[in-house]
Amino acid sequence: AGDSIAGQKVMTQCQVCHGKDGIGKLSYTPNISGQKYEYLVHSLMAYKIGQRKSQMMSSVVKNLSDEDIANVAAYYAAIKITVEAPQ
Amino acid sequence: AGDSIAGQKVMTQCQVCHGKDGIGKLSYTPNISGQKYEYLVHSLMAYKIGQRKSQMMSSVVKNLSDEDIANVAAYYAAIKITVEAPQ
């Protein structure tokens, strides 16, 4: 698993769309606060290898090392969320 | 936007992996509680047209109408989450 503290530096490249707290700034930008670490790594790698297509994400992810990806995934996964069970 | 009440019926097909509250049951199953409605619709459609690949998701989504997709997206998007801002 990645280092969430080291991930804070990588997060500075993500926060413009995803926010420091993981709440997406645009209507189609996903919330990633407290998202599953493995799912975040899976998604970032999918953008890195072109399995998922997004100009924005590919332009950011292409400069990230696998370690950067693990660390920023750990950063966002570590954010605490509470969920109100639906009625 | 979809109808979150009608979405509850569709959710019964999702809850085995995603839970009634949207918290993923498996380490790689994403949390979708309070996720952005447009992102959920985008992701479900991506699985439906094969842009995103997942045996599990494709097998479920292929039986969903566009209205089902809008309604279940509205259901999960309506779940209230609170995020603790990271220090």
Backbone of each chain as nested JSON, in Angstrom:
{
  "chains": [
    {"id": "A", "residues": [
      {"number": 1, "name": "ALA", "atoms": {"N": [0.866, -1.194, 0.0], "CA": [0.0, 0.0, 0.0], "C": [0.897, 1.238, 0.0]}},
      {"number": 2, "name": "GLY", "atoms": {"N": [0.37, 2.347, -0.478], "CA": [1.167, 3.565, -0.627], "C": [1.316, 4.325, 0.67]}},
      {"number": 3, "name": "ASP", "atoms": {"N": [2.038, 5.432, 0.605], "CA": [2.295, 6.304, 1.77], "C": [1.435, 7.559, 1.617]}},
      {"number": 4, "name": "SER", "atoms": {"N": [0.404, 7.675, 2.474], "CA": [-0.556, 8.779, 2.292], "C": [0.065, 10.15, 2.56]}},
      {"number": 5, "name": "ILE", "atoms": {"N": [1.147, 10.17, 3.386], "CA": [1.81, 11.458, 3.663], "C": [2.561, 11.906, 2.391]}},
      {"number": 6, "name": "ALA", "atoms": {"N": [3.301, 10.951, 1.821], "CA": [4.02, 11.28, 0.579], "C": [3.015, 11.608, -0.522]}},
      {"number": 7, "name": "GLY", "atoms": {"N": [1.827, 11.033, -0.393], "CA": [0.791, 11.258, -1.405], "C": [0.269, 12.682, -1.429]}},
      {"number": 8, "name": "GLN", "atoms": {"N": [0.493, 13.417, -0.316], "CA": [-0.01, 14.803, -0.279], "C": [0.653, 15.652, -1.365]}},
      {"number": 9, "name": "LYS", "atoms": {"N": [1.977, 15.356, -1.612], "CA": [2.671, 16.161, -2.646], "C": [2.054, 15.882, -4.012]}},
      {"number": 10, "name": "VAL", "atoms": {"N": [1.767, 14.589, -4.279], "CA": [1.19, 14.23, -5.586], "C": [-0.208, 14.853, -5.704]}},
      {"number": 11, "name": "MET", "atoms": {"N": [-0.947, 14.884, -4.565], "CA": [-2.33, 15.395, -4.554], "C": [-2.417, 16.821, -5.086]}},
      {"number": 12, "name": "THR", "atoms": {"N": [-1.33, 17.588, -4.962], "CA": [-1.395, 18.988, -5.424], "C": [-1.689, 19.057, -6.922]}},
      {"number": 13, "name": "GLN", "atoms": {"N": [-1.403, 17.952, -7.634], "CA": [-1.716, 17.924, -9.078], "C": [-3.174, 17.527, -9.318]}},
      {"number": 14, "name": "CYS", "atoms": {"N": [-3.816, 16.987, -8.287], "CA": [-5.169, 16.433, -8.448], "C": [-6.229, 17.393, -7.913]}},
      {"number": 15, "name": "GLN", "atoms": {"N": [-5.794, 18.234, -6.959], "CA": [-6.802, 18.982, -6.195], "C": [-7.589, 19.987, -7.022]}},
      {"number": 16, "name": "VAL", "atoms": {"N": [-7.061, 20.408, -8.134], "CA": [-7.801, 21.404, -8.925], "C": [-9.157, 20.83, -9.372]}},
      {"number": 17, "name": "CYS", "atoms": {"N": [-9.211, 19.53, -9.655], "CA": [-10.488, 18.904, -10.047], "C": [-11.081, 18.08, -8.899]}},
      {"number": 18, "name": "HIS", "atoms": {"N": [-10.219, 17.398, -8.136], "CA": [-10.721, 16.465, -7.133], "C": [-10.766, 17.052, -5.721]}},
      {"number": 19, "name": "GLY", "atoms": {"N": [-10.162, 18.253, -5.54], "CA": [-10.179, 18.871, -4.215], "C": [-9.195, 18.195, -3.275]}},
      {"number": 20, "name": "LYS", "atoms": {"N": [-8.815, 18.899, -2.222], "CA": [-7.919, 18.346, -1.212], "C": [-8.654, 17.25, -0.423]}},
      {"number": 21, "name": "ASP", "atoms": {"N": [-9.991, 17.411, -0.338], "CA": [-10.795, 16.446, 0.444], "C": [-11.445, 15.379, -0.44]}},
      {"number": 22, "name": "GLY", "atoms": {"N": [-11.188, 15.424, -1.746], "CA": [-11.689, 14.369, -2.621], "C": [-13.067, 14.614, -3.202]}},
      {"number": 23, "name": "ILE", "atoms": {"N": [-13.69, 15.749, -2.842], "CA": [-15.013, 16.037, -3.406], "C": [-14.824, 16.705, -4.771]}},
      {"number": 24, "name": "GLY", "atoms": {"N": [-15.33, 16.059, -5.813], "CA": [-15.104, 16.53, -7.181], "C": [-15.657, 17.928, -7.387]}},
      {"number": 25, "name": "LYS", "atoms": {"N": [-14.882, 18.771, -8.081], "CA": [-15.287, 20.172, -8.274], "C": [-16.28, 20.309, -9.434]}},
      {"number": 26, "name": "LEU", "atoms": {"N": [-16.261, 19.367, -10.401], "CA": [-17.145, 19.484, -11.565], "C": [-18.214, 18.394, -11.478]}},
      {"number": 27, "name": "SER", "atoms": {"N": [-19.334, 18.591, -12.189], "CA": [-20.472, 17.67, -12.01], "C": [-20.103, 16.237, -12.43]}},
      {"number": 28, "name": "TYR", "atoms": {"N": [-19.147, 16.088, -13.339], "CA": [-18.808, 14.723, -13.779], "C": [-17.484, 14.235, -13.178]}},
      {"number": 29, "name": "THR", "atoms": {"N": [-16.861, 15.075, -12.303], "CA": [-15.624, 14.639, -11.648], "C": [-16.0, 13.821, -10.418]}},
      {"number": 30, "name": "PRO", "atoms": {"N": [-15.599, 12.558, -10.369], "CA": [-16.033, 11.706, -9.263], "C": [-15.493, 12.166, -7.909]}},
      {"number": 31, "name": "ASN", "atoms": {"N": [-16.289, 11.909, -6.881], "CA": [-15.786, 12.065, -5.512], "C": [-14.863, 10.881, -5.241]}},
      {"number": 32, "name": "ILE", "atoms": {"N": [-13.695, 11.158, -4.639], "CA": [-12.764, 10.063, -4.365], "C": [-12.367, 10.03, -2.895]}},
      {"number": 33, "name": "SER", "atoms": {"N": [-13.074, 10.809, -2.074], "CA": [-12.799, 10.797, -0.618], "C": [-13.085, 9.404, -0.071]}},
      {"number": 34, "name": "GLY", "atoms": {"N": [-12.094, 8.83, 0.616], "CA": [-12.306, 7.528, 1.255], "C": [-12.597, 6.404, 0.283]}},
      {"number": 35, "name": "GLN", "atoms": {"N": [-12.231, 6.616, -1.01], "CA": [-12.448, 5.566, -2.008], "C": [-11.487, 4.404, -1.706]}},
      {"number": 36, "name": "LYS", "atoms": {"N": [-11.852, 3.219, -2.196], "CA": [-11.021, 2.025, -1.943], "C": [-9.635, 2.219, -2.583]}},
      {"number": 37, "name": "TYR", "atoms": {"N": [-8.569, 1.965, -1.812], "CA": [-7.194, 2.115, -2.305], "C": [-7.002, 1.318, -3.598]}},
      {"number": 38, "name": "GLU", "atoms": {"N": [-7.373, 0.054, -3.591], "CA": [-7.132, -0.795, -4.776], "C": [-7.892, -0.28, -5.997]}},
      {"number": 39, "name": "TYR", "atoms": {"N": [-9.096, 0.271, -5.761], "CA": [-9.878, 0.77, -6.898], "C": [-9.229, 2.024, -7.475]}},
      {"number": 40, "name": "LEU", "atoms": {"N": [-8.701, 2.88, -6.587], "CA": [-8.026, 4.095, -7.061], "C": [-6.785, 3.737, -7.881]}},
      {"number": 41, "name": "VAL", "atoms": {"N": [-5.995, 2.787, -7.376], "CA": [-4.788, 2.379, -8.121], "C": [-5.206, 1.785, -9.468]}},
      {"number": 42, "name": "HIS", "atoms": {"N": [-6.232, 0.923, -9.448], "CA": [-6.738, 0.295, -10.68], "C": [-7.159, 1.358, -11.698]}},
      {"number": 43, "name": "SER", "atoms": {"N": [-7.895, 2.382, -11.209], "CA": [-8.401, 3.423, -12.122], "C": [-7.253, 4.255, -12.69]}},
      {"number": 44, "name": "LEU", "atoms": {"N": [-6.308, 4.651, -11.823], "CA": [-5.182, 5.468, -12.296], "C": [-4.343, 4.698, -13.32]}},
      {"number": 45, "name": "MET", "atoms": {"N": [-4.113, 3.409, -13.044], "CA": [-3.325, 2.609, -13.998], "C": [-4.077, 2.473, -15.32]}},
      {"number": 46, "name": "ALA", "atoms": {"N": [-5.426, 2.349, -15.236], "CA": [-6.233, 2.212, -16.46], "C": [-6.084, 3.463, -17.327]}},
      {"number": 47, "name": "TYR", "atoms": {"N": [-5.992, 4.639, -16.693], "CA": [-5.765, 5.871, -17.47], "C": [-4.336, 5.882, -18.002]}},
      {"number": 48, "name": "LYS", "atoms": {"N": [-3.399, 5.377, -17.188], "CA": [-1.988, 5.425, -17.587], "C": [-1.75, 4.547, -18.825]}},
      {"number": 49, "name": "ILE", "atoms": {"N": [-2.408, 3.391, -18.881], "CA": [-2.176, 2.501, -20.029], "C": [-3.205, 2.725, -21.145]}},
      {"number": 50, "name": "GLY", "atoms": {"N": [-4.092, 3.693, -20.949], "CA": [-5.031, 4.035, -22.021], "C": [-6.251, 3.139, -22.082]}},
      {"number": 51, "name": "GLN", "atoms": {"N": [-6.422, 2.305, -21.04], "CA": [-7.603, 1.432, -20.995], "C": [-8.847, 2.295, -20.755]}},
      {"number": 52, "name": "ARG", "atoms": {"N": [-8.672, 3.322, -19.912], "CA": [-9.707, 4.331, -19.741], "C": [-9.216, 5.585, -20.439]}},
      {"number": 53, "name": "LYS", "atoms": {"N": [-10.176, 6.267, -21.071], "CA": [-9.779, 7.424, -21.881], "C": [-10.284, 8.722, -21.244]}},
      {"number": 54, "name": "SER", "atoms": {"N": [-9.375, 9.646, -20.977], "CA": [-9.75, 10.995, -20.519], "C": [-8.52, 11.86, -20.753]}},
      {"number": 55, "name": "GLN", "atoms": {"N": [-8.713, 12.896, -21.596], "CA": [-7.555, 13.754, -21.901], "C": [-6.936, 14.289, -20.629]}},
      {"number": 56, "name": "MET", "atoms": {"N": [-7.821, 14.767, -19.731], "CA": [-7.349, 15.39, -18.494], "C": [-6.55, 14.378, -17.669]}},
      {"number": 57, "name": "MET", "atoms": {"N": [-7.169, 13.222, -17.419], "CA": [-6.521, 12.235, -16.545], "C": [-5.226, 11.714, -17.185]}},
      {"number": 58, "name": "SER", "atoms": {"N": [-5.257, 11.438, -18.48], "CA": [-4.038, 10.901, -19.128], "C": [-2.909, 11.911, -19.048]}},
      {"number": 59, "name": "SER", "atoms": {"N": [-3.23, 13.2, -19.21], "CA": [-2.163, 14.221, -19.191], "C": [-1.527, 14.303, -17.802]}},
      {"number": 60, "name": "VAL", "atoms": {"N": [-2.327, 14.08, -16.752], "CA": [-1.756, 14.133, -15.382], "C": [-1.033, 12.821, -15.065]}},
      {"number": 61, "name": "VAL", "atoms": {"N": [-1.683, 11.705, -15.367], "CA": [-1.148, 10.41, -14.918], "C": [0.137, 10.012, -15.637]}},
      {"number": 62, "name": "LYS", "atoms": {"N": [0.299, 10.507, -16.902], "CA": [1.492, 10.063, -17.658], "C": [2.793, 10.493, -16.969]}},
      {"number": 63, "name": "ASN", "atoms": {"N": [2.698, 11.535, -16.101], "CA": [3.93, 11.98, -15.404], "C": [4.09, 11.337, -14.033]}},
      {"number": 64, "name": "LEU", "atoms": {"N": [3.161, 10.456, -13.662], "CA": [3.239, 9.855, -12.321], "C": [3.912, 8.485, -12.378]}},
      {"number": 65, "name": "SER", "atoms": {"N": [4.805, 8.257, -11.414], "CA": [5.432, 6.929, -11.308], "C": [4.435, 6.003, -10.613]}},
      {"number": 66, "name": "ASP", "atoms": {"N": [4.698, 4.716, -10.654], "CA": [3.834, 3.754, -9.949], "C": [3.805, 4.083, -8.449]}},
      {"number": 67, "name": "GLU", "atoms": {"N": [4.939, 4.579, -7.937], "CA": [5.005, 4.922, -6.505], "C": [4.115, 6.157, -6.222]}},
      {"number": 68, "name": "ASP", "atoms": {"N": [4.176, 7.14, -7.117], "CA": [3.302, 8.318, -6.976], "C": [1.835, 7.874, -6.948]}},
      {"number": 69, "name": "ILE", "atoms": {"N": [1.498, 6.957, -7.843], "CA": [0.11, 6.469, -7.947], "C": [-0.303, 5.789, -6.646]}},
      {"number": 70, "name": "ALA", "atoms": {"N": [0.58, 4.941, -6.116], "CA": [0.261, 4.253, -4.85], "C": [0.1, 5.282, -3.717]}},
      {"number": 71, "name": "ASN", "atoms": {"N": [0.984, 6.278, -3.704], "CA": [0.945, 7.251, -2.595], "C": [-0.283, 8.151, -2.657]}},
      {"number": 72, "name": "VAL", "atoms": {"N": [-0.636, 8.622, -3.86], "CA": [-1.808, 9.522, -3.946], "C": [-3.101, 8.722, -3.731]}},
      {"number": 73, "name": "ALA", "atoms": {"N": [-3.075, 7.45, -4.131], "CA": [-4.245, 6.585, -3.862], "C": [-4.396, 6.402, -2.351]}},
      {"number": 74, "name": "ALA", "atoms": {"N": [-3.273, 6.215, -1.658], "CA": [-3.312, 6.043, -0.192], "C": [-3.813, 7.329, 0.472]}},
      {"number": 75, "name": "TYR", "atoms": {"N": [-3.381, 8.481, -0.086], "CA": [-3.819, 9.771, 0.48], "C": [-5.341, 9.884, 0.439]}},
      {"number": 76, "name": "TYR", "atoms": {"N": [-5.936, 9.695, -0.749], "CA": [-7.398, 9.869, -0.874], "C": [-8.164, 8.747, -0.163]}},
      {"number": 77, "name": "ALA", "atoms": {"N": [-7.591, 7.539, -0.153], "CA": [-8.277, 6.42, 0.526], "C": [-8.329, 6.665, 2.031]}},
      {"number": 78, "name": "ALA", "atoms": {"N": [-7.353, 7.43, 2.556], "CA": [-7.256, 7.638, 4.011], "C": [-8.269, 8.674, 4.519]}},
      {"number": 79, "name": "ILE", "atoms": {"N": [-8.888, 9.392, 3.602], "CA": [-9.83, 10.44, 4.037], "C": [-11.071, 9.766, 4.634]}},
      {"number": 80, "name": "LYS", "atoms": {"N": [-11.436, 10.216, 5.854], "CA": [-12.55, 9.579, 6.564], "C": [-13.892, 10.084, 6.023]}},
      {"number": 81, "name": "ILE", "atoms": {"N": [-14.799, 9.148, 5.717], "CA": [-16.153, 9.556, 5.328], "C": [-17.15, 8.804, 6.208]}},
      {"number": 82, "name": "THR", "atoms": {"N": [-18.307, 9.431, 6.472], "CA": [-19.385, 8.705, 7.137], "C": [-20.574, 8.725, 6.183]}},
      {"number": 83, "name": "VAL", "atoms": {"N": [-21.271, 7.597, 6.143], "CA": [-22.373, 7.419, 5.19], "C": [-23.673, 7.268, 5.97]}},
      {"number": 84, "name": "GLU", "atoms": {"N": [-24.684, 8.08, 5.612], "CA": [-25.997, 7.915, 6.25], "C": [-26.753, 6.825, 5.516]}},
      {"number": 85, "name": "ALA", "atoms": {"N": [-27.012, 5.713, 6.238], "CA": [-27.705, 4.602, 5.572], "C": [-29.045, 5.118, 5.033]}},
      {"number": 86, "name": "PRO", "atoms": {"N": [-29.338, 4.838, 3.77], "CA": [-30.601, 5.296, 3.166], "C": [-31.787, 4.647, 3.869]}},
      {"number": 87, "name": "GLN", "atoms": {"N": [-32.934, 5.376, 3.932], "CA": [-34.135, 4.824, 4.609], "C": [-34.77, 3.719, 3.777]}}
    ]},
    {"id": "B", "residues": [
      {"number": 1, "name": "ALA", "atoms": {"N": [-32.448, 14.052, -14.702], "CA": [-31.891, 13.234, -13.607], "C": [-32.864, 12.097, -13.307]}},
      {"number": 2, "name": "GLY", "atoms": {"N": [-32.371, 11.016, -12.743], "CA": [-33.203, 9.835, -12.515], "C": [-34.065, 9.974, -11.273]}},
      {"number": 3, "name": "ASP", "atoms": {"N": [-34.84, 8.922, -11.007], "CA": [-35.756, 8.862, -9.856], "C": [-35.147, 7.906, -8.821]}},
      {"number": 4, "name": "SER", "atoms": {"N": [-34.685, 8.487, -7.697], "CA": [-33.939, 7.66, -6.726], "C": [-34.838, 6.621, -6.052]}},
      {"number": 5, "name": "ILE", "atoms": {"N": [-36.158, 6.909, -5.985], "CA": [-37.076, 5.93, -5.36], "C": [-37.214, 4.715, -6.304]}},
      {"number": 6, "name": "ALA", "atoms": {"N": [-37.45, 5.026, -7.586], "CA": [-37.54, 3.926, -8.565], "C": [-36.207, 3.198, -8.634]}},
      {"number": 7, "name": "GLY", "atoms": {"N": [-35.127, 3.922, -8.324], "CA": [-33.781, 3.335, -8.375], "C": [-33.565, 2.26, -7.33]}},
      {"number": 8, "name": "GLN", "atoms": {"N": [-34.381, 2.282, -6.258], "CA": [-34.197, 1.281, -5.187], "C": [-34.406, -0.132, -5.733]}},
      {"number": 9, "name": "LYS", "atoms": {"N": [-35.36, -0.267, -6.675], "CA": [-35.635, -1.614, -7.23], "C": [-34.416, -2.105, -8.008]}},
      {"number": 10, "name": "VAL", "atoms": {"N": [-33.837, -1.154, -8.797], "CA": [-32.663, -1.542, -9.604], "C": [-31.497, -1.883, -8.671]}},
      {"number": 11, "name": "MET", "atoms": {"N": [-31.393, -1.129, -7.554], "CA": [-30.277, -1.302, -6.598], "C": [-30.196, -2.74, -6.081]}},
      {"number": 12, "name": "THR", "atoms": {"N": [-31.316, -3.447, -6.066], "CA": [-31.286, -4.819, -5.528], "C": [-30.335, -5.701, -6.344]}},
      {"number": 13, "name": "GLN", "atoms": {"N": [-30.056, -5.281, -7.596], "CA": [-29.099, -6.049, -8.417], "C": [-27.655, -5.626, -8.119]}},
      {"number": 14, "name": "CYS", "atoms": {"N": [-27.515, -4.494, -7.462], "CA": [-26.164, -3.935, -7.249], "C": [-25.653, -4.213, -5.839]}},
      {"number": 15, "name": "GLN", "atoms": {"N": [-26.608, -4.399, -4.921], "CA": [-26.215, -4.381, -3.502], "C": [-25.313, -5.538, -3.09]}},
      {"number": 16, "name": "VAL", "atoms": {"N": [-25.316, -6.606, -3.841], "CA": [-24.464, -7.735, -3.445], "C": [-22.989, -7.313, -3.43]}},
      {"number": 17, "name": "CYS", "atoms": {"N": [-22.596, -6.43, -4.364], "CA": [-21.195, -5.961, -4.391], "C": [-21.073, -4.545, -3.812]}},
      {"number": 18, "name": "HIS", "atoms": {"N": [-22.076, -3.695, -4.11], "CA": [-21.954, -2.284, -3.747], "C": [-22.673, -1.932, -2.442]}},
      {"number": 19, "name": "GLY", "atoms": {"N": [-23.462, -2.864, -1.906], "CA": [-24.189, -2.592, -0.67], "C": [-25.366, -1.66, -0.901]}},
      {"number": 20, "name": "LYS", "atoms": {"N": [-26.32, -1.677, 0.023], "CA": [-27.489, -0.785, -0.036], "C": [-27.036, 0.656, 0.192]}},
      {"number": 21, "name": "ASP", "atoms": {"N": [-25.927, 0.789, 0.96], "CA": [-25.439, 2.141, 1.303], "C": [-24.307, 2.597, 0.387]}},
      {"number": 22, "name": "GLY", "atoms": {"N": [-23.927, 1.752, -0.557], "CA": [-22.913, 2.166, -1.528], "C": [-21.48, 1.864, -1.125]}},
      {"number": 23, "name": "ILE", "atoms": {"N": [-21.283, 1.276, 0.068], "CA": [-19.924, 0.934, 0.487], "C": [-19.565, -0.427, -0.128]}},
      {"number": 24, "name": "GLY", "atoms": {"N": [-18.516, -0.43, -0.968], "CA": [-18.146, -1.651, -1.684], "C": [-17.796, -2.786, -0.744]}},
      {"number": 25, "name": "LYS", "atoms": {"N": [-18.27, -3.997, -1.093], "CA": [-18.065, -5.152, -0.209], "C": [-16.685, -5.778, -0.426]}},
      {"number": 26, "name": "LEU", "atoms": {"N": [-16.103, -5.586, -1.627], "CA": [-14.803, -6.211, -1.922], "C": [-13.746, -5.107, -1.992]}},
      {"number": 27, "name": "SER", "atoms": {"N": [-12.477, -5.51, -1.84], "CA": [-11.414, -4.487, -1.719], "C": [-11.299, -3.657, -3.0]}},
      {"number": 28, "name": "TYR", "atoms": {"N": [-11.703, -4.221, -4.15], "CA": [-11.56, -3.452, -5.386], "C": [-12.909, -2.917, -5.889]}},
      {"number": 29, "name": "THR", "atoms": {"N": [-13.982, -3.179, -5.106], "CA": [-15.288, -2.651, -5.508], "C": [-15.4, -1.23, -4.995]}},
      {"number": 30, "name": "PRO", "atoms": {"N": [-15.581, -0.262, -5.885], "CA": [-15.569, 1.134, -5.45], "C": [-16.751, 1.475, -4.537]}},
      {"number": 31, "name": "ASN", "atoms": {"N": [-16.499, 2.407, -3.617], "CA": [-17.599, 2.998, -2.847], "C": [-18.34, 3.949, -3.79]}},
      {"number": 32, "name": "ILE", "atoms": {"N": [-19.684, 3.879, -3.786], "CA": [-20.431, 4.764, -4.68], "C": [-21.466, 5.582, -3.907]}},
      {"number": 33, "name": "SER", "atoms": {"N": [-21.368, 5.56, -2.569], "CA": [-22.288, 6.359, -1.743], "C": [-22.068, 7.831, -2.056]}},
      {"number": 34, "name": "GLY", "atoms": {"N": [-23.16, 8.545, -2.392], "CA": [-23.064, 9.981, -2.643], "C": [-22.169, 10.348, -3.814]}},
      {"number": 35, "name": "GLN", "atoms": {"N": [-21.911, 9.389, -4.696], "CA": [-21.072, 9.677, -5.877], "C": [-21.839, 10.623, -6.803]}},
      {"number": 36, "name": "LYS", "atoms": {"N": [-21.112, 11.335, -7.638], "CA": [-21.751, 12.29, -8.558], "C": [-22.685, 11.531, -9.52]}},
      {"number": 37, "name": "TYR", "atoms": {"N": [-23.93, 12.007, -9.655], "CA": [-24.927, 11.367, -10.536], "C": [-24.368, 11.21, -11.956]}},
      {"number": 38, "name": "GLU", "atoms": {"N": [-23.817, 12.289, -12.506], "CA": [-23.352, 12.235, -13.912], "C": [-22.201, 11.248, -14.067]}},
      {"number": 39, "name": "TYR", "atoms": {"N": [-21.351, 11.146, -13.025], "CA": [-20.224, 10.208, -13.112], "C": [-20.732, 8.773, -13.07]}},
      {"number": 40, "name": "LEU", "atoms": {"N": [-21.73, 8.521, -12.256], "CA": [-22.302, 7.163, -12.165], "C": [-22.937, 6.769, -13.49]}},
      {"number": 41, "name": "VAL", "atoms": {"N": [-23.703, 7.685, -14.092], "CA": [-24.334, 7.383, -15.397], "C": [-23.235, 7.14, -16.433]}},
      {"number": 42, "name": "HIS", "atoms": {"N": [-22.209, 8.011, -16.421], "CA": [-21.095, 7.881, -17.373], "C": [-20.437, 6.507, -17.235]}},
      {"number": 43, "name": "SER", "atoms": {"N": [-20.18, 6.105, -15.975], "CA": [-19.49, 4.821, -15.737], "C": [-20.364, 3.646, -16.167]}},
      {"number": 44, "name": "LEU", "atoms": {"N": [-21.643, 3.678, -15.818], "CA": [-22.539, 2.565, -16.181], "C": [-22.658, 2.446, -17.699]}},
      {"number": 45, "name": "MET", "atoms": {"N": [-22.769, 3.589, -18.368], "CA": [-22.872, 3.547, -19.841], "C": [-21.565, 3.017, -20.438]}},
      {"number": 46, "name": "ALA", "atoms": {"N": [-20.434, 3.381, -19.834], "CA": [-19.133, 2.905, -20.337], "C": [-19.065, 1.381, -20.253]}},
      {"number": 47, "name": "TYR", "atoms": {"N": [-19.625, 0.806, -19.198], "CA": [-19.657, -0.663, -19.097], "C": [-20.646, -1.222, -20.119]}},
      {"number": 48, "name": "LYS", "atoms": {"N": [-21.756, -0.509, -20.312], "CA": [-22.812, -1.01, -21.212], "C": [-22.298, -1.063, -22.66]}},
      {"number": 49, "name": "ILE", "atoms": {"N": [-21.501, -0.056, -23.06], "CA": [-21.023, -0.054, -24.463], "C": [-19.646, -0.7, -24.586]}},
      {"number": 50, "name": "GLY", "atoms": {"N": [-19.126, -1.231, -23.466], "CA": [-17.868, -1.974, -23.539], "C": [-16.632, -1.096, -23.517]}},
      {"number": 51, "name": "GLN", "atoms": {"N": [-16.833, 0.207, -23.233], "CA": [-15.678, 1.116, -23.158], "C": [-14.858, 0.769, -21.912]}},
      {"number": 52, "name": "ARG", "atoms": {"N": [-15.562, 0.424, -20.849], "CA": [-14.911, -0.108, -19.657], "C": [-15.216, -1.603, -19.614]}},
      {"number": 53, "name": "LYS", "atoms": {"N": [-14.205, -2.369, -19.194], "CA": [-14.365, -3.828, -19.241], "C": [-14.446, -4.405, -17.833]}},
      {"number": 54, "name": "SER", "atoms": {"N": [-15.526, -5.13, -17.551], "CA": [-15.627, -5.863, -16.289], "C": [-16.721, -6.896, -16.508]}},
      {"number": 55, "name": "GLN", "atoms": {"N": [-16.331, -8.183, -16.376], "CA": [-17.337, -9.231, -16.621], "C": [-18.56, -9.015, -15.755]}},
      {"number": 56, "name": "MET", "atoms": {"N": [-18.289, -8.728, -14.469], "CA": [-19.388, -8.588, -13.511], "C": [-20.307, -7.423, -13.916]}},
      {"number": 57, "name": "MET", "atoms": {"N": [-19.681, -6.264, -14.143], "CA": [-20.499, -5.082, -14.433], "C": [-21.237, -5.249, -15.767]}},
      {"number": 58, "name": "SER", "atoms": {"N": [-20.555, -5.788, -16.764], "CA": [-21.218, -5.925, -18.072], "C": [-22.404, -6.866, -17.971]}},
      {"number": 59, "name": "SER", "atoms": {"N": [-22.255, -7.934, -17.165], "CA": [-23.366, -8.908, -17.069], "C": [-24.59, -8.271, -16.405]}},
      {"number": 60, "name": "VAL", "atoms": {"N": [-24.352, -7.342, -15.479], "CA": [-25.49, -6.688, -14.8], "C": [-26.064, -5.576, -15.677]}},
      {"number": 61, "name": "VAL", "atoms": {"N": [-25.177, -4.761, -16.239], "CA": [-25.641, -3.553, -16.935], "C": [-26.349, -3.864, -18.24]}},
      {"number": 62, "name": "LYS", "atoms": {"N": [-25.975, -5.018, -18.874], "CA": [-26.577, -5.297, -20.201], "C": [-28.107, -5.458, -20.102]}},
      {"number": 63, "name": "ASN", "atoms": {"N": [-28.604, -5.78, -18.871], "CA": [-30.061, -5.917, -18.721], "C": [-30.734, -4.634, -18.257]}},
      {"number": 64, "name": "LEU", "atoms": {"N": [-29.965, -3.567, -18.107], "CA": [-30.549, -2.322, -17.591], "C": [-30.896, -1.378, -18.743]}},
      {"number": 65, "name": "SER", "atoms": {"N": [-32.078, -0.785, -18.656], "CA": [-32.454, 0.24, -19.647], "C": [-31.761, 1.549, -19.252]}},
      {"number": 66, "name": "ASP", "atoms": {"N": [-31.764, 2.513, -20.155], "CA": [-31.184, 3.82, -19.831], "C": [-31.91, 4.436, -18.63]}},
      {"number": 67, "name": "GLU", "atoms": {"N": [-33.223, 4.146, -18.53], "CA": [-34.005, 4.695, -17.408], "C": [-33.576, 4.029, -16.098]}},
      {"number": 68, "name": "ASP", "atoms": {"N": [-33.361, 2.709, -16.144], "CA": [-32.857, 1.994, -14.957], "C": [-31.53, 2.614, -14.512]}},
      {"number": 69, "name": "ILE", "atoms": {"N": [-30.66, 2.873, -15.483], "CA": [-29.329, 3.425, -15.189], "C": [-29.475, 4.79, -14.53]}},
      {"number": 70, "name": "ALA", "atoms": {"N": [-30.348, 5.636, -15.069], "CA": [-30.554, 6.971, -14.478], "C": [-31.109, 6.835, -13.06]}},
      {"number": 71, "name": "ASN", "atoms": {"N": [-32.045, 5.912, -12.876], "CA": [-32.693, 5.778, -11.556], "C": [-31.738, 5.223, -10.499]}},
      {"number": 72, "name": "VAL", "atoms": {"N": [-30.95, 4.216, -10.86], "CA": [-30.04, 3.644, -9.85], "C": [-28.894, 4.618, -9.563]}},
      {"number": 73, "name": "ALA", "atoms": {"N": [-28.516, 5.387, -10.584], "CA": [-27.484, 6.427, -10.361], "C": [-28.033, 7.475, -9.389]}},
      {"number": 74, "name": "ALA", "atoms": {"N": [-29.305, 7.846, -9.57], "CA": [-29.928, 8.834, -8.669], "C": [-30.009, 8.272, -7.253]}},
      {"number": 75, "name": "TYR", "atoms": {"N": [-30.31, 6.975, -7.161], "CA": [-30.405, 6.347, -5.832], "C": [-29.077, 6.475, -5.074]}},
      {"number": 76, "name": "TYR", "atoms": {"N": [-27.995, 6.033, -5.692], "CA": [-26.704, 6.059, -4.983], "C": [-26.192, 7.495, -4.796]}},
      {"number": 77, "name": "ALA", "atoms": {"N": [-26.482, 8.361, -5.767], "CA": [-26.027, 9.758, -5.639], "C": [-26.731, 10.462, -4.48]}},
      {"number": 78, "name": "ALA", "atoms": {"N": [-27.944, 10.003, -4.155], "CA": [-28.746, 10.667, -3.108], "C": [-28.282, 10.294, -1.7]}},
      {"number": 79, "name": "ILE", "atoms": {"N": [-27.42, 9.288, -1.587], "CA": [-26.98, 8.864, -0.25], "C": [-26.087, 9.956, 0.346]}},
      {"number": 80, "name": "LYS", "atoms": {"N": [-26.402, 10.356, 1.58], "CA": [-25.68, 11.467, 2.223], "C": [-24.343, 10.971, 2.783]}},
      {"number": 81, "name": "ILE", "atoms": {"N": [-23.265, 11.688, 2.457], "CA": [-21.968, 11.347, 3.064], "C": [-21.392, 12.613, 3.68]}},
      {"number": 82, "name": "THR", "atoms": {"N": [-20.627, 12.463, 4.752], "CA": [-19.884, 13.601, 5.286], "C": [-18.401, 13.233, 5.229]}},
      {"number": 83, "name": "VAL", "atoms": {"N": [-17.583, 14.22, 4.856], "CA": [-16.154, 13.981, 4.644], "C": [-15.365, 14.767, 5.683]}},
      {"number": 84, "name": "GLU", "atoms": {"N": [-14.456, 14.073, 6.39], "CA": [-13.595, 14.789, 7.339], "C": [-12.417, 15.36, 6.573]}},
      {"number": 85, "name": "ALA", "atoms": {"N": [-12.339, 16.709, 6.532], "CA": [-11.245, 17.328, 5.778], "C": [-9.913, 16.815, 6.341]}},
      {"number": 86, "name": "PRO", "atoms": {"N": [-9.014, 16.347, 5.47], "CA": [-7.727, 15.845, 5.932], "C": [-6.903, 16.96, 6.575]}},
      {"number": 87, "name": "GLN", "atoms": {"N": [-6.078, 16.59, 7.599], "CA": [-5.247, 17.627, 8.273], "C": [-4.156, 18.114, 7.335]}}
    ]}
  ]
}
